[in-house]
């Protein structure tokens, strides 16, 4: 796996990053080890790991996208207010569905300093015709995609072709041999994410 260096994503004059908001995949929660590892690696930067409402309510099936997007907007707004930072000083993202929902929220107008998309679920396994790409052309913010080379939700070629429609800066990092869960790669993923986030530039 190649870790992006300080020049991998230009800051474009951005004020920098004050905190991160991380969300889990559909079948997991805020305690997912990859999210925990990112929080530990990012210290002392504030990192908030949040569950979607259906998980907090003890349900397994995710809500529809509009409700999930609204939850991200609410959590990001609350985090920015709590730390006294502008909304566009937050990096948003997470694993699989969580990252996708964060990207949809940003595409719909939620400000962000960047998006971290781990195991982006480009399409259901075995259904490359059902692409989740309609919102990608609206993403002007820097995006980091971290995926396994054997992820059934998106091959490297499929994901690179799809993200070519993203107008903002895009960085791809591939975990060689990794599947969708990227099991055993939490420390590598965390290091990659934190290196990229810090490359967005200090506040000031």
C-alpha positions in Angstrom: 0.0 0.0 0.0 1.3 3.4 -0.9 0.7 6.2 1.7 0.2 9.6 0.1 2.8 12.1 1.0 2.4 15.8 1.9 1.9 16.7 -1.7 -0.6 14.0 -2.6 -3.5 16.4 -2.2 -3.0 20.2 -2.5 -4.6 22.4 0.1 -5.8 24.9 -2.5 -5.6 27.6 0.2 -8.0 25.8 2.5 -8.0 26.8 6.2 -7.1 23.3 7.2 -8.8 20.6 9.4 -10.1 21.1 12.9 -11.7 17.7 13.4 -12.9 14.5 11.8 -16.4 12.9 11.8 -16.4 9.2 11.1 -19.3 6.9 10.3 -19.5 3.1 10.1 -20.7 0.7 7.4 -24.2 -0.6 7.3 -23.5 -3.7 9.4 -21.2 -2.2 11.9 -21.2 0.6 14.5 -19.0 3.4 15.8 -16.7 0.9 17.6 -15.4 -0.6 14.3 -11.7 -1.1 14.8 -10.7 0.9 11.7 -12.5 3.9 13.0 -11.0 3.5 16.4 -7.6 3.2 14.9 -8.0 6.4 12.9 -9.0 8.3 16.0 -6.0 7.0 17.9 -3.6 7.9 15.0 -5.1 11.4 14.6 -4.6 12.4 18.3 -4.7 15.2 19.4 -7.1 16.2 16.6 -10.7 15.7 17.7 -12.3 12.7 16.1 -16.0 11.9 16.6 -17.2 8.4 15.7 -21.0 8.4 15.4 -23.7 5.8 14.8 -26.6 6.2 12.5 -30.1 6.5 14.2 -31.1 2.9 13.2 -28.1 1.5 15.1 -28.8 3.6 18.2 -32.4 2.4 18.1 -31.3 -1.3 18.0 -32.3 -1.9 14.4 -30.2 -3.7 11.8 -31.7 -2.5 8.6 -30.4 1.0 7.5 -32.9 3.8 7.0 -33.3 5.3 3.6 -30.6 7.6 2.3 -32.4 10.9 3.1 -32.6 10.1 6.8 -29.0 8.9 6.8 -27.8 12.1 5.1 -29.8 14.2 7.5 -28.1 12.4 10.4 -24.7 13.2 9.0 -25.6 16.9 8.5 -26.9 17.0 12.1 -23.8 15.4 13.6 -21.4 17.5 11.5 -23.2 20.7 12.5 -23.2 19.8 16.1 -19.5 18.9 16.1 -18.5 22.1 14.4 -20.5 24.1 16.9 -19.1 22.2 19.9 -15.5 22.8 19.0 -16.0 26.3 17.7 -14.9 25.6 14.1 -16.5 26.5 10.8 -18.3 23.6 9.1 -15.8 23.5 6.3 -13.0 22.7 8.8 -14.2 19.2 9.2 -13.2 16.1 7.3 -16.1 13.7 7.0 -16.2 10.1 6.0 -16.1 6.5 7.2 -16.4 2.9 6.1 -18.5 1.7 3.2 -22.1 3.0 3.5 -21.0 5.5 6.1 -18.5 7.1 3.7 -21.0 7.0 0.8 -23.6 8.8 2.9 -21.1 11.5 4.0 -20.2 12.0 0.3 -23.9 12.4 -0.5 -24.3 14.9 2.2 -21.4 17.0 0.8 -22.8 16.7 -2.7 -26.0 18.1 -1.4 -24.3 21.1 0.1 -22.8 20.2 3.5 -19.4 22.0 3.8 -16.3 19.9 4.4 -12.6 20.2 4.2 -12.3 16.7 2.7 -13.9 13.3 2.4 -12.4 10.0 3.6 -14.1 7.0 1.9 -12.9 3.6 3.1 -14.1 0.7 1.1 -16.5 2.8 -1.0 -19.4 0.6 -2.1 -19.5 1.5 -5.7 -22.1 -1.2 -6.5 -23.5 -4.3 -4.8 -21.3 -7.4 -5.2 -22.0 -9.0 -8.6 -24.1 -6.1 -9.7 -21.7 -3.7 -11.5 -24.8 -2.3 -13.4 -26.1 -0.7 -10.1 -23.6 2.1 -9.7 -23.8 4.5 -6.8 -22.3 7.4 -8.7 -25.0 9.9 -9.4 -23.7 12.4 -6.9 -20.0 12.1 -7.6 -19.9 15.0 -10.2 -21.1 17.3 -7.4 -18.0 16.6 -5.1 -15.7 19.6 -5.4 -14.0 18.8 -2.1 -10.8 16.7 -1.9 -11.5 13.0 -1.6 -9.5 10.1 -0.4 -10.5 6.6 -1.4 -8.9 3.7 0.4 -10.0 0.3 -1.0 -8.8 -3.3 -1.2 -7.7 -4.6 -4.6 -10.1 -7.6 -4.1 -13.1 -5.6 -3.0 -16.3 -7.2 -4.6 -18.0 -3.8 -4.2 -15.6 -2.1 -6.6 -12.5 -3.2 -8.6 -9.7 -0.7 -8.8 -10.5 -0.1 -12.5 -14.2 0.4 -11.8 -13.6 2.8 -8.9 -11.0 4.9 -10.8 -13.3 5.1 -13.8 -16.2 6.2 -11.6 -14.2 8.8 -9.6 -12.9 10.4 -12.8 -16.2 12.3 -12.7 -15.3 13.9 -9.4 -14.3 17.6 -10.0 -12.3 17.9 -6.8 -8.9 16.4 -6.1 -9.0 12.6 -5.8 -6.4 10.4 -4.1 -6.7 6.6 -4.4 -4.8 4.2 -2.1 -5.0 0.5 -2.7 -4.6 -2.2 0.0 -3.0 -5.1 -2.0 -5.1 -8.2 -1.7 -7.6 -6.5 0.6 -11.3 -7.3 0.5 -14.2 -5.0 1.4 -13.5 -5.2 5.2 -9.8 -4.6 4.8 -9.4 -7.0 7.8 -5.9 -6.8 9.3 -5.1 -3.5 7.7 -6.6 -1.1 10.4 -3.2 0.4 11.3 -2.2 0.9 7.7 -5.6 2.5 6.8 -5.3 4.8 9.9 -1.9 5.9 8.9 -3.0 6.6 5.3 -6.0 8.6 6.4 -4.1 10.7 9.0 -1.3 11.5 6.6 -3.7 12.6 3.9 -5.8 14.7 6.4 -2.7 16.5 7.7 -1.6 17.2 4.2 -4.7 19.4 3.8 -2.9 22.0 5.7 -2.9 23.5 9.2 -5.5 26.0 10.3 -4.5 29.6 10.5 
